[in-house]
Amino acid sequence: MKLIVGLGNHGDKYQHTRHNAGFDVIDLLAKELGVSIDQNKFKALIKMVDVDGEKVILMKPMTYMNLSGEAVSACIQFYKLELKDVLIIHDDLDLPVGKLRIRQRGSFGGQNGMRSIQSYLNSQEINRIRVGIGRSSVIDVSSWVLMKVSKEEQEEYQANLQRASQAARAFISKSMEEIMNRYNR
């Protein structure tokens, strides 16, 4: 069984903002798999789906970003999952729009959803897809992450969300090494 989590904030005002890149990726993956993430469980919206014989849980925590660890750890404990079978998808200020970084471990890198998850799981050994949202030199971080991507960046951003969705789909059946080799560039 695999758990694929997209991080974001719930509510209309946060829809399609930079900080909700994880939600946007998980929604793309759900659409590709022909499902809606609509079951309320673990303080999250989830959907269990069978993909080529592998049970996969798609998750969007409804706790707000900074408390994502509550939902993720509850699901992991309930299903007795190993961390190697968990993938977190989140935005990253330090990557430009259009870039992805896939890692098996590391610090939270300033991403408070990852900080919460690492704290609840007491580990940095967590697979993740970091989706570049860029950083503004003139707008403060808290405002920047809650803005939508500019029209000029939109095409590149959407293509990157699609690549992240493909990488998440590959996580279901491929090793992290294979995924990193293919999608890190």
Helices and strands as residue ranges (DSSP letters): E 2-6, G 12-14, G 18-20, H 21-33, E 39-41, E 44-51, E 54-61, G 65-67, H 68-79, G 83-85, E 86-92, E 100-103, H 112-121, E 127-132, H 141-144, H 151-171, H 176-183
